[in-house]
Amino acid sequence: MKLVARGLSNEEIGAKLFLAKDTVKTHVGHVLTKLSLRDRAQIIVMAYETGLVQPGRE
């Protein structure tokens, strides 16, 4: 969720975590489903609203 909120693509997340792009896509889909979110934009909003990520920090 943090990496999605930082704007990384599935491919970039996969490279960073040593996972296949399709595996990342599956995990992102699970996050969307479990949190009842529509899209990656909502993941970003939730991550900032909950303090999981903060502007300007890694």
C-alpha distance matrix in Angstrom:
0.0 3.8 5.5 5.1 6.1 8.6 10.0 10.1 11.6 11.2 14.3 13.2 10.1 12.8 15.3 13.4 12.6 15.9 14.8 16.4 14.9 15.8 14.0 10.6 11.7 12.6 9.4 7.6 10.9 10.7 7.6 9.7 12.8 12.1 11.1 13.8 12.1 14.0 11.9 9.2 11.1 10.6 6.8 7.8 10.7 9.3 7.1 10.5 12.7 11.6 11.8 8.5 9.2 12.8 14.8 16.3 14.5 12.6
3.8 0.0 3.8 5.5 5.0 6.2 8.9 9.2 11.8 12.4 14.8 12.7 10.0 13.2 14.9 12.3 12.3 16.0 15.7 17.7 16.4 18.0 16.3 12.8 14.4 15.7 12.6 11.0 14.5 14.5 11.4 13.4 16.5 15.7 14.3 17.1 15.1 16.9 14.5 11.3 12.4 12.4 8.9 8.2 11.1 10.3 7.0 9.4 12.3 11.3 10.3 6.9 6.5 9.9 11.8 12.9 10.8 8.8
5.5 3.8 0.0 3.8 5.3 5.0 6.6 5.8 8.4 9.2 11.2 9.0 6.6 10.1 11.5 9.3 10.0 13.4 13.3 15.0 13.5 15.6 14.3 10.7 12.5 14.5 12.0 10.3 14.0 14.8 12.4 14.1 17.4 17.3 16.3 18.6 16.3 17.3 14.4 10.8 12.4 13.5 10.2 9.3 12.9 12.9 10.0 12.1 15.3 14.9 13.8 10.6 9.4 12.2 13.1 13.5 11.8 9.2
5.1 5.5 3.8 0.0 3.8 5.3 5.2 5.4 7.1 8.1 11.0 9.7 7.8 11.2 13.2 12.0 12.5 15.5 14.5 15.3 13.0 14.6 14.0 10.2 10.8 13.1 11.0 8.3 11.6 13.1 10.6 11.4 15.0 15.5 14.2 16.0 13.2 13.8 10.7 7.1 8.9 10.2 7.3 6.8 10.6 11.0 9.1 11.4 14.3 14.5 14.2 11.5 10.4 13.1 13.7 14.9 14.0 12.1
6.1 5.0 5.3 3.8 0.0 3.8 5.3 7.5 10.0 11.7 14.4 12.6 11.1 14.6 16.3 14.5 15.3 18.5 17.9 19.1 16.8 18.4 17.7 13.9 14.4 16.4 14.1 11.3 14.3 15.4 12.3 12.7 16.4 16.5 14.5 16.3 13.4 14.3 11.5 7.9 8.1 9.2 6.5 4.3 7.8 8.7 6.4 7.9 11.1 11.7 11.2 9.0 7.4 9.6 10.2 12.0 11.4 10.4
8.6 6.2 5.0 5.3 3.8 0.0 3.8 5.8 9.3 11.7 13.5 10.9 10.1 13.9 14.7 12.7 14.4 17.6 17.6 18.9 16.8 19.1 18.5 14.8 15.8 18.3 16.1 13.6 16.9 18.2 15.4 16.1 19.8 20.0 18.1 20.0 17.0 17.7 14.5 10.8 10.9 12.7 10.3 7.7 11.0 12.2 9.5 10.1 13.8 14.4 12.9 10.8 8.1 9.6 9.3 9.8 9.4 8.0
10.0 8.9 6.6 5.2 5.3 3.8 0.0 3.8 6.5 9.6 11.5 9.4 9.6 13.1 14.1 13.1 15.0 17.6 17.2 17.7 15.0 17.3 17.5 13.8 14.1 17.1 15.7 12.8 15.8 17.9 15.5 15.6 19.3 20.2 18.6 19.8 16.5 16.3 12.8 9.1 9.4 12.1 10.4 8.2 11.7 13.5 11.6 12.4 15.8 16.9 16.0 14.0 11.6 12.9 12.1 12.7 12.9 11.5
10.1 9.2 5.8 5.4 7.5 5.8 3.8 0.0 3.8 6.6 7.9 5.7 6.1 9.5 10.3 9.7 11.8 14.1 13.7 14.2 11.7 14.4 14.7 11.1 12.0 15.2 13.9 11.8 15.0 17.1 15.3 15.9 19.5 20.4 19.4 20.9 17.9 17.7 14.1 10.5 12.0 14.5 12.2 10.9 14.7 15.9 13.8 15.2 18.6 19.1 18.2 15.5 13.5 15.4 14.9 14.9 14.5 12.1
11.6 11.8 8.4 7.1 10.0 9.3 6.5 3.8 0.0 3.8 5.3 5.1 6.1 8.5 9.9 10.6 12.2 13.7 12.6 12.1 9.0 11.5 12.5 9.3 9.5 13.1 12.8 10.6 13.4 16.0 15.0 15.2 18.5 20.1 19.6 20.5 17.6 16.8 13.1 10.1 12.3 15.0 13.1 12.7 16.3 17.5 16.0 17.8 20.9 21.4 21.0 18.3 16.7 18.8 18.4 18.6 18.2 15.9
11.2 12.4 9.2 8.1 11.7 11.7 9.6 6.6 3.8 0.0 3.8 5.5 5.1 6.0 8.6 9.9 10.4 11.4 9.5 8.7 5.5 7.9 8.8 5.8 6.2 9.8 9.8 8.5 11.1 13.6 13.3 14.0 16.8 18.4 18.6 19.6 17.2 16.6 13.3 10.8 13.9 15.9 13.6 14.2 17.9 18.4 16.9 19.4 22.2 22.2 22.1 19.0 18.1 20.8 20.9 21.3 20.4 17.6
14.3 14.8 11.2 11.0 14.4 13.5 11.5 7.9 5.3 3.8 0.0 3.8 5.5 5.1 6.3 8.7 10.0 10.0 8.8 7.6 5.0 8.5 9.9 7.8 8.9 12.3 12.7 12.0 14.5 16.9 16.9 17.7 20.4 21.9 22.3 23.4 21.0 20.3 16.9 14.4 17.2 19.4 17.2 17.4 21.1 21.8 20.0 22.3 25.3 25.3 24.8 21.7 20.5 22.8 22.7 22.4 21.5 18.5
13.2 12.7 9.0 9.7 12.6 10.9 9.4 5.7 5.1 5.5 3.8 0.0 3.8 5.4 5.2 6.2 8.7 9.7 9.7 10.0 8.2 11.8 12.2 9.6 11.4 14.6 14.0 13.1 16.2 18.2 17.5 18.6 21.7 22.7 22.6 24.1 21.6 21.3 17.7 14.6 16.9 19.2 16.7 16.2 20.0 20.7 18.5 20.3 23.7 23.6 22.7 19.6 17.9 20.0 19.8 19.2 18.2 15.1
10.1 10.0 6.6 7.8 11.1 10.1 9.6 6.1 6.1 5.1 5.5 3.8 0.0 3.8 5.5 5.1 6.1 8.2 7.8 9.0 7.7 10.8 10.1 7.1 9.6 12.2 10.9 10.4 13.9 15.3 14.4 16.1 19.0 19.7 19.7 21.6 19.4 19.7 16.5 13.4 16.0 17.7 14.7 14.6 18.4 18.5 16.2 18.5 21.6 21.1 20.3 16.9 15.9 18.6 19.0 18.8 17.2 13.9
12.8 13.2 10.1 11.2 14.6 13.9 13.1 9.5 8.5 6.0 5.1 5.4 3.8 0.0 3.8 5.4 5.2 5.4 4.4 5.5 5.3 8.5 7.8 6.1 9.1 11.4 10.8 11.3 14.3 15.6 15.6 17.5 19.9 20.7 21.4 23.2 21.4 21.5 18.5 15.9 18.9 20.4 17.4 17.9 21.7 21.5 19.4 22.0 24.9 24.2 23.6 20.0 19.4 22.2 22.8 22.4 20.7 17.2
15.3 14.9 11.5 13.2 16.3 14.7 14.1 10.3 9.9 8.6 6.3 5.2 5.5 3.8 0.0 3.8 5.6 5.1 6.4 7.7 8.1 11.7 11.3 9.9 12.8 15.1 14.5 14.9 18.0 19.3 19.1 21.0 23.6 24.2 24.7 26.6 24.6 24.7 21.5 18.6 21.2 23.1 20.1 20.0 23.8 23.9 21.4 23.6 26.9 26.2 25.1 21.6 20.5 22.9 23.1 22.1 20.4 16.9
13.4 12.3 9.3 12.0 14.5 12.7 13.1 9.7 10.6 9.9 8.7 6.2 5.1 5.4 3.8 0.0 3.8 5.7 7.9 10.3 10.7 14.0 12.8 10.8 14.0 16.1 14.5 14.9 18.4 19.2 18.3 20.6 23.3 23.4 23.6 25.9 24.0 24.6 21.5 18.2 20.6 22.1 18.9 18.5 22.2 22.1 19.1 21.2 24.5 23.6 22.1 18.7 17.5 19.9 20.4 19.4 17.3 13.6
12.6 12.3 10.0 12.5 15.3 14.4 15.0 11.8 12.2 10.4 10.0 8.7 6.1 5.2 5.6 3.8 0.0 3.8 5.5 8.9 10.2 12.7 10.6 9.1 12.8 14.1 12.2 13.5 16.8 17.0 16.6 19.3 21.5 21.3 22.0 24.5 23.1 24.0 21.3 18.4 21.2 22.1 18.7 19.0 22.5 21.8 19.1 21.6 24.6 23.2 22.1 18.4 18.1 21.0 22.1 21.4 18.9 15.2
15.9 16.0 13.4 15.5 18.5 17.6 17.6 14.1 13.7 11.4 10.0 9.7 8.2 5.4 5.1 5.7 3.8 0.0 3.8 6.9 9.3 11.8 10.1 9.9 13.4 14.6 13.6 15.3 18.2 18.6 18.8 21.4 23.3 23.5 24.6 26.9 25.5 26.1 23.4 20.8 23.8 24.9 21.6 22.1 25.8 25.1 22.6 25.2 28.2 26.8 25.9 22.2 21.8 24.7 25.6 24.8 22.5 18.7
14.8 15.7 13.3 14.5 17.9 17.6 17.2 13.7 12.6 9.5 8.8 9.7 7.8 4.4 6.4 7.9 5.5 3.8 0.0 3.8 6.4 8.3 6.3 6.7 10.1 11.0 10.6 12.6 15.0 15.6 16.3 18.7 20.4 20.9 22.3 24.2 23.0 23.5 20.9 18.7 22.1 23.1 19.9 21.0 24.6 23.9 21.8 24.8 27.4 26.2 25.8 22.1 22.0 25.1 26.2 25.9 23.7 20.2
16.4 17.7 15.0 15.3 19.1 18.9 17.7 14.2 12.1 8.7 7.6 10.0 9.0 5.5 7.7 10.3 8.9 6.9 3.8 0.0 3.8 5.4 5.2 6.5 8.7 10.0 10.9 12.6 14.4 15.6 16.9 18.7 20.2 21.3 22.9 24.3 23.0 22.8 20.3 18.5 21.9 23.2 20.5 21.8 25.4 25.0 23.3 26.3 28.9 28.0 27.9 24.3 24.1 27.1 27.9 27.8 26.0 22.6
14.9 16.4 13.5 13.0 16.8 16.8 15.0 11.7 9.0 5.5 5.0 8.2 7.7 5.3 8.1 10.7 10.2 9.3 6.4 3.8 0.0 3.8 5.4 5.2 6.2 8.7 10.0 10.6 12.3 14.4 15.4 16.5 18.5 20.1 21.2 22.3 20.5 20.0 17.2 15.4 18.8 20.4 18.1 19.2 22.8 22.8 21.4 24.3 26.9 26.4 26.5 23.1 22.7 25.5 26.0 26.1 24.8 21.6
15.8 18.0 15.6 14.6 18.4 19.1 17.3 14.4 11.5 7.9 8.5 11.8 10.8 8.5 11.7 14.0 12.7 11.8 8.3 5.4 3.8 0.0 3.8 5.4 4.9 6.2 8.7 9.8 10.5 12.5 14.4 15.3 16.5 18.4 20.0 20.8 19.4 18.8 16.6 15.6 19.3 20.4 18.3 20.1 23.4 23.1 22.3 25.4 27.6 27.0 27.6 24.2 24.3 27.4 28.1 28.7 27.3 24.3
14.0 16.3 14.3 14.0 17.7 18.5 17.5 14.7 12.5 8.8 9.9 12.2 10.1 7.8 11.3 12.8 10.6 10.1 6.3 5.2 5.4 3.8 0.0 3.8 5.4 5.1 6.3 8.7 9.8 10.7 12.6 14.4 15.4 16.6 18.5 19.8 18.9 19.1 17.1 15.9 19.6 20.2 17.6 19.6 22.8 22.0 20.9 24.2 26.3 25.3 25.8 22.2 22.7 26.1 27.3 27.8 26.0 22.9
10.6 12.8 10.7 10.2 13.9 14.8 13.8 11.1 9.3 5.8 7.8 9.6 7.1 6.1 9.9 10.8 9.1 9.9 6.7 6.5 5.2 5.4 3.8 0.0 3.8 5.4 5.1 6.1 8.5 9.8 10.6 12.3 14.2 15.3 16.5 18.0 16.6 16.8 14.4 12.7 16.3 17.1 14.3 16.0 19.4 18.7 17.4 20.6 22.9 22.1 22.4 19.0 19.2 22.5 23.5 24.2 22.5 19.5
11.7 14.4 12.5 10.8 14.4 15.8 14.1 12.0 9.5 6.2 8.9 11.4 9.6 9.1 12.8 14.0 12.8 13.4 10.1 8.7 6.2 4.9 5.4 3.8 0.0 3.8 5.5 5.2 6.1 8.7 10.0 10.6 12.3 14.3 15.5 16.2 14.7 14.2 12.0 11.0 14.7 15.6 13.5 15.6 18.7 18.4 17.8 21.0 23.0 22.6 23.4 20.3 20.5 23.6 24.5 25.5 24.3 21.6
12.6 15.7 14.5 13.1 16.4 18.3 17.1 15.2 13.1 9.8 12.3 14.6 12.2 11.4 15.1 16.1 14.1 14.6 11.0 10.0 8.7 6.2 5.1 5.4 3.8 0.0 3.8 5.5 5.1 6.3 8.8 9.9 10.6 12.2 14.3 15.1 14.5 14.6 13.2 12.9 16.7 16.7 14.6 17.3 20.1 19.0 18.7 22.2 23.7 22.9 24.1 20.9 21.8 25.2 26.5 27.8 26.2 23.6
9.4 12.6 12.0 11.0 14.1 16.1 15.7 13.9 12.8 9.8 12.7 14.0 10.9 10.8 14.5 14.5 12.2 13.6 10.6 10.9 10.0 8.7 6.3 5.1 5.5 3.8 0.0 3.8 5.3 5.0 6.3 8.7 9.8 10.5 12.2 13.9 13.4 14.4 12.9 12.0 15.6 15.2 12.5 15.1 17.9 16.5 15.7 19.4 20.9 19.7 20.7 17.5 18.6 22.1 23.9 25.1 23.3 20.7
7.6 11.0 10.3 8.3 11.3 13.6 12.8 11.8 10.6 8.5 12.0 13.1 10.4 11.3 14.9 14.9 13.5 15.3 12.6 12.6 10.6 9.8 8.7 6.1 5.2 5.5 3.8 0.0 3.8 5.4 5.1 6.3 8.7 10.0 10.7 12.0 10.5 11.2 9.3 8.2 11.8 11.7 9.2 11.8 14.6 13.7 13.3 16.7 18.3 17.7 18.9 15.9 16.6 20.0 21.4 22.9 21.5 19.3
10.9 14.5 14.0 11.6 14.3 16.9 15.8 15.0 13.4 11.1 14.5 16.2 13.9 14.3 18.0 18.4 16.8 18.2 15.0 14.4 12.3 10.5 9.8 8.5 6.1 5.1 5.3 3.8 0.0 3.8 5.4 5.1 6.2 8.6 10.0 10.3 9.5 9.7 8.8 9.3 12.9 12.3 10.7 13.9 16.1 15.1 15.6 19.0 20.0 19.5 21.3 18.6 19.6 22.9 24.3 26.2 25.0 22.9
10.7 14.5 14.8 13.1 15.4 18.2 17.9 17.1 16.0 13.6 16.9 18.2 15.3 15.6 19.3 19.2 17.0 18.6 15.6 15.6 14.4 12.5 10.7 9.8 8.7 6.3 5.0 5.4 3.8 0.0 3.8 5.4 5.1 6.0 8.4 9.6 10.0 11.5 11.3 11.7 15.0 13.6 11.6 15.0 16.9 15.0 15.4 19.1 19.7 18.6 20.5 17.8 19.5 23.0 25.0 26.9 25.3 23.2
7.6 11.4 12.4 10.6 12.3 15.4 15.5 15.3 15.0 13.3 16.9 17.5 14.4 15.6 19.1 18.3 16.6 18.8 16.3 16.9 15.4 14.4 12.6 10.6 10.0 8.8 6.3 5.1 5.4 3.8 0.0 3.8 5.5 5.3 6.0 8.2 7.9 10.2 9.8 9.6 12.4 10.7 8.2 11.7 13.4 11.3 11.6 15.3 16.0 14.8 16.7 14.1 15.9 19.4 21.4 23.5 22.0 20.3
9.7 13.4 14.1 11.4 12.7 16.1 15.6 15.9 15.2 14.0 17.7 18.6 16.1 17.5 21.0 20.6 19.3 21.4 18.7 18.7 16.5 15.3 14.4 12.3 10.6 9.9 8.7 6.3 5.1 5.4 3.8 0.0 3.8 5.7 5.5 5.7 4.8 6.5 6.8 7.8 10.4 8.5 7.4 11.1 12.4 10.9 12.2 15.5 15.9 15.5 17.8 15.8 17.2 20.3 22.0 24.4 23.4 22.0
12.8 16.5 17.4 15.0 16.4 19.8 19.3 19.5 18.5 16.8 20.4 21.7 19.0 19.9 23.6 23.3 21.5 23.3 20.4 20.2 18.5 16.5 15.4 14.2 12.3 10.6 9.8 8.7 6.2 5.1 5.5 3.8 0.0 3.8 5.5 5.0 6.4 8.2 9.7 11.5 13.9 11.7 10.9 14.7 15.5 13.6 15.2 18.6 18.4 17.7 20.4 18.4 20.3 23.5 25.4 27.9 26.7 25.3
12.1 15.7 17.3 15.5 16.5 20.0 20.2 20.4 20.1 18.4 21.9 22.7 19.7 20.7 24.2 23.4 21.3 23.5 20.9 21.3 20.1 18.4 16.6 15.3 14.3 12.2 10.5 10.0 8.6 6.0 5.3 5.7 3.8 0.0 3.8 5.6 7.9 10.8 12.2 13.3 15.4 12.7 11.3 15.0 15.5 12.8 14.2 17.6 17.2 15.8 18.5 16.6 19.1 22.4 24.8 27.3 25.8 24.5
11.1 14.3 16.3 14.2 14.5 18.1 18.6 19.4 19.6 18.6 22.3 22.6 19.7 21.4 24.7 23.6 22.0 24.6 22.3 22.9 21.2 20.0 18.5 16.5 15.5 14.3 12.2 10.7 10.0 8.4 6.0 5.5 5.5 3.8 0.0 3.8 5.5 9.1 10.6 11.5 12.9 9.7 8.7 12.2 12.2 9.4 11.3 14.5 13.7 12.7 15.7 14.3 16.6 19.7 22.0 24.8 23.6 22.7
13.8 17.1 18.6 16.0 16.3 20.0 19.8 20.9 20.5 19.6 23.4 24.1 21.6 23.2 26.6 25.9 24.5 26.9 24.2 24.3 22.3 20.8 19.8 18.0 16.2 15.1 13.9 12.0 10.3 9.6 8.2 5.7 5.0 5.6 3.8 0.0 3.8 6.8 9.4 11.6 12.6 9.5 9.9 13.4 13.0 11.0 13.7 16.4 15.4 15.2 18.4 17.3 19.3 22.0 23.9 26.9 26.1 25.4
12.1 15.1 16.3 13.2 13.4 17.0 16.5 17.9 17.6 17.2 21.0 21.6 19.4 21.4 24.6 24.0 23.1 25.5 23.0 23.0 20.5 19.4 18.9 16.6 14.7 14.5 13.4 10.5 9.5 10.0 7.9 4.8 6.4 7.9 5.5 3.8 0.0 3.8 5.9 8.1 8.9 6.0 6.9 10.3 10.1 9.0 11.7 14.2 13.8 14.2 17.1 16.0 17.3 19.8 21.3 24.2 23.8 23.1
14.0 16.9 17.3 13.8 14.3 17.7 16.3 17.7 16.8 16.6 20.3 21.3 19.7 21.5 24.7 24.6 24.0 26.1 23.5 22.8 20.0 18.8 19.1 16.8 14.2 14.6 14.4 11.2 9.7 11.5 10.2 6.5 8.2 10.8 9.1 6.8 3.8 0.0 3.8 7.3 8.1 6.5 8.4 11.3 11.4 11.5 14.0 16.2 16.1 17.2 19.8 18.7 19.4 21.6 22.5 25.3 25.3 24.6
11.9 14.5 14.4 10.7 11.5 14.5 12.8 14.1 13.1 13.3 16.9 17.7 16.5 18.5 21.5 21.5 21.3 23.4 20.9 20.3 17.2 16.6 17.1 14.4 12.0 13.2 12.9 9.3 8.8 11.3 9.8 6.8 9.7 12.2 10.6 9.4 5.9 3.8 0.0 3.8 5.4 5.5 6.8 9.1 10.3 11.0 12.7 14.9 15.7 16.9 18.8 17.4 17.5 19.7 20.2 22.7 22.7 21.9
9.2 11.3 10.8 7.1 7.9 10.8 9.1 10.5 10.1 10.8 14.4 14.6 13.4 15.9 18.6 18.2 18.4 20.8 18.7 18.5 15.4 15.6 15.9 12.7 11.0 12.9 12.0 8.2 9.3 11.7 9.6 7.8 11.5 13.3 11.5 11.6 8.1 7.3 3.8 0.0 3.8 5.3 4.9 6.4 8.8 9.9 10.5 12.6 14.3 15.4 16.6 14.9 14.5 16.8 17.1 19.3 19.3 18.3
11.1 12.4 12.4 8.9 8.1 10.9 9.4 12.0 12.3 13.9 17.2 16.9 16.0 18.9 21.2 20.6 21.2 23.8 22.1 21.9 18.8 19.3 19.6 16.3 14.7 16.7 15.6 11.8 12.9 15.0 12.4 10.4 13.9 15.4 12.9 12.6 8.9 8.1 5.4 3.8 0.0 3.8 5.4 5.1 6.4 8.7 9.9 10.9 12.4 14.3 15.6 14.7 13.9 15.4 15.4 17.9 18.5 18.2
10.6 12.4 13.5 10.2 9.2 12.7 12.1 14.5 15.0 15.9 19.4 19.2 17.7 20.4 23.1 22.1 22.1 24.9 23.1 23.2 20.4 20.4 20.2 17.1 15.6 16.7 15.2 11.7 12.3 13.6 10.7 8.5 11.7 12.7 9.7 9.5 6.0 6.5 5.5 5.3 3.8 0.0 3.8 5.3 5.0 6.1 8.4 9.9 10.3 12.0 14.0 13.4 13.5 15.4 16.1 19.1 19.3 19.2
6.8 8.9 10.2 7.3 6.5 10.3 10.4 12.2 13.1 13.6 17.2 16.7 14.7 17.4 20.1 18.9 18.7 21.6 19.9 20.5 18.1 18.3 17.6 14.3 13.5 14.6 12.5 9.2 10.7 11.6 8.2 7.4 10.9 11.3 8.7 9.9 6.9 8.4 6.8 4.9 5.4 3.8 0.0 3.8 5.5 5.2 6.0 8.7 9.9 10.6 12.2 10.6 11.0 13.6 14.8 17.5 17.0 16.4
7.8 8.2 9.3 6.8 4.3 7.7 8.2 10.9 12.7 14.2 17.4 16.2 14.6 17.9 20.0 18.5 19.0 22.1 21.0 21.8 19.2 20.1 19.6 16.0 15.6 17.3 15.1 11.8 13.9 15.0 11.7 11.1 14.7 15.0 12.2 13.4 10.3 11.3 9.1 6.4 5.1 5.3 3.8 0.0 3.8 5.5 5.1 6.4 8.6 10.1 10.8 9.6 8.8 10.7 11.3 14.1 14.1 13.9
10.7 11.1 12.9 10.6 7.8 11.0 11.7 14.7 16.3 17.9 21.1 20.0 18.4 21.7 23.8 22.2 22.5 25.8 24.6 25.4 22.8 23.4 22.8 19.4 18.7 20.1 17.9 14.6 16.1 16.9 13.4 12.4 15.5 15.5 12.2 13.0 10.1 11.4 10.3 8.8 6.4 5.0 5.5 3.8 0.0 3.8 5.5 5.3 6.0 8.5 10.0 10.2 9.8 10.9 11.8 15.1 15.5 16.1
9.3 10.3 12.9 11.0 8.7 12.2 13.5 15.9 17.5 18.4 21.8 20.7 18.5 21.5 23.9 22.1 21.8 25.1 23.9 25.0 22.8 23.1 22.0 18.7 18.4 19.0 16.5 13.7 15.1 15.0 11.3 10.9 13.6 12.8 9.4 11.0 9.0 11.5 11.0 9.9 8.7 6.1 5.2 5.5 3.8 0.0 3.8 5.4 5.0 5.9 8.4 8.3 9.3 11.3 13.3 16.5 16.1 16.4
7.1 7.0 10.0 9.1 6.4 9.5 11.6 13.8 16.0 16.9 20.0 18.5 16.2 19.4 21.4 19.1 19.1 22.6 21.8 23.3 21.4 22.3 20.9 17.4 17.8 18.7 15.7 13.3 15.6 15.4 11.6 12.2 15.2 14.2 11.3 13.7 11.7 14.0 12.7 10.5 9.9 8.4 6.0 5.1 5.5 3.8 0.0 3.8 5.6 5.5 6.2 5.0 5.8 8.4 10.7 13.6 12.7 12.8
10.5 9.4 12.1 11.4 7.9 10.1 12.4 15.2 17.8 19.4 22.3 20.3 18.5 22.0 23.6 21.2 21.6 25.2 24.8 26.3 24.3 25.4 24.2 20.6 21.0 22.2 19.4 16.7 19.0 19.1 15.3 15.5 18.6 17.6 14.5 16.4 14.2 16.2 14.9 12.6 10.9 9.9 8.7 6.4 5.3 5.4 3.8 0.0 3.8 5.5 5.1 6.0 5.3 6.1 8.1 11.5 11.3 12.5
12.7 12.3 15.3 14.3 11.1 13.8 15.8 18.6 20.9 22.2 25.3 23.7 21.6 24.9 26.9 24.5 24.6 28.2 27.4 28.9 26.9 27.6 26.3 22.9 23.0 23.7 20.9 18.3 20.0 19.7 16.0 15.9 18.4 17.2 13.7 15.4 13.8 16.1 15.7 14.3 12.4 10.3 9.9 8.6 6.0 5.0 5.6 3.8 0.0 3.8 5.6 7.7 8.5 9.0 11.1 14.7 14.6 16.0
11.6 11.3 14.9 14.5 11.7 14.4 16.9 19.1 21.4 22.2 25.3 23.6 21.1 24.2 26.2 23.6 23.2 26.8 26.2 28.0 26.4 27.0 25.3 22.1 22.6 22.9 19.7 17.7 19.5 18.6 14.8 15.5 17.7 15.8 12.7 15.2 14.2 17.2 16.9 15.4 14.3 12.0 10.6 10.1 8.5 5.9 5.5 5.5 3.8 0.0 3.8 5.6 7.9 9.4 12.5 15.7 14.6 15.5
11.8 10.3 13.8 14.2 11.2 12.9 16.0 18.2 21.0 22.1 24.8 22.7 20.3 23.6 25.1 22.1 22.1 25.9 25.8 27.9 26.5 27.6 25.8 22.4 23.4 24.1 20.7 18.9 21.3 20.5 16.7 17.8 20.4 18.5 15.7 18.4 17.1 19.8 18.8 16.6 15.6 14.0 12.2 10.8 10.0 8.4 6.2 5.1 5.6 3.8 0.0 3.8 5.2 6.2 9.7 12.5 11.2 12.4
8.5 6.9 10.6 11.5 9.0 10.8 14.0 15.5 18.3 19.0 21.7 19.6 16.9 20.0 21.6 18.7 18.4 22.2 22.1 24.3 23.1 24.2 22.2 19.0 20.3 20.9 17.5 15.9 18.6 17.8 14.1 15.8 18.4 16.6 14.3 17.3 16.0 18.7 17.4 14.9 14.7 13.4 10.6 9.6 10.2 8.3 5.0 6.0 7.7 5.6 3.8 0.0 3.8 6.9 10.4 12.6 10.5 10.6
9.2 6.5 9.4 10.4 7.4 8.1 11.6 13.5 16.7 18.1 20.5 17.9 15.9 19.4 20.5 17.5 18.1 21.8 22.0 24.1 22.7 24.3 22.7 19.2 20.5 21.8 18.6 16.6 19.6 19.5 15.9 17.2 20.3 19.1 16.6 19.3 17.3 19.4 17.5 14.5 13.9 13.5 11.0 8.8 9.8 9.3 5.8 5.3 8.5 7.9 5.2 3.8 0.0 3.8 6.9 8.9 7.2 7.7
12.8 9.9 12.2 13.1 9.6 9.6 12.9 15.4 18.8 20.8 22.8 20.0 18.6 22.2 22.9 19.9 21.0 24.7 25.1 27.1 25.5 27.4 26.1 22.5 23.6 25.2 22.1 20.0 22.9 23.0 19.4 20.3 23.5 22.4 19.7 22.0 19.8 21.6 19.7 16.8 15.4 15.4 13.6 10.7 10.9 11.3 8.4 6.1 9.0 9.4 6.2 6.9 3.8 0.0 3.8 6.3 5.7 8.0
14.8 11.8 13.1 13.7 10.2 9.3 12.1 14.9 18.4 20.9 22.7 19.8 19.0 22.8 23.1 20.4 22.1 25.6 26.2 27.9 26.0 28.1 27.3 23.5 24.5 26.5 23.9 21.4 24.3 25.0 21.4 22.0 25.4 24.8 22.0 23.9 21.3 22.5 20.2 17.1 15.4 16.1 14.8 11.3 11.8 13.3 10.7 8.1 11.1 12.5 9.7 10.4 6.9 3.8 0.0 3.8 5.6 8.5
16.3 12.9 13.5 14.9 12.0 9.8 12.7 14.9 18.6 21.3 22.4 19.2 18.8 22.4 22.1 19.4 21.4 24.8 25.9 27.8 26.1 28.7 27.8 24.2 25.5 27.8 25.1 22.9 26.2 26.9 23.5 24.4 27.9 27.3 24.8 26.9 24.2 25.3 22.7 19.3 17.9 19.1 17.5 14.1 15.1 16.5 13.6 11.5 14.7 15.7 12.5 12.6 8.9 6.3 3.8 0.0 3.8 6.9
14.5 10.8 11.8 14.0 11.4 9.4 12.9 14.5 18.2 20.4 21.5 18.2 17.2 20.7 20.4 17.3 18.9 22.5 23.7 26.0 24.8 27.3 26.0 22.5 24.3 26.2 23.3 21.5 25.0 25.3 22.0 23.4 26.7 25.8 23.6 26.1 23.8 25.3 22.7 19.3 18.5 19.3 17.0 14.1 15.5 16.1 12.7 11.3 14.6 14.6 11.2 10.5 7.2 5.7 5.6 3.8 0.0 3.8
12.6 8.8 9.2 12.1 10.4 8.0 11.5 12.1 15.9 17.6 18.5 15.1 13.9 17.2 16.9 13.6 15.2 18.7 20.2 22.6 21.6 24.3 22.9 19.5 21.6 23.6 20.7 19.3 22.9 23.2 20.3 22.0 25.3 24.5 22.7 25.4 23.1 24.6 21.9 18.3 18.2 19.2 16.4 13.9 16.1 16.4 12.8 12.5 16.0 15.5 12.4 10.6 7.7 8.0 8.5 6.9 3.8 0.0
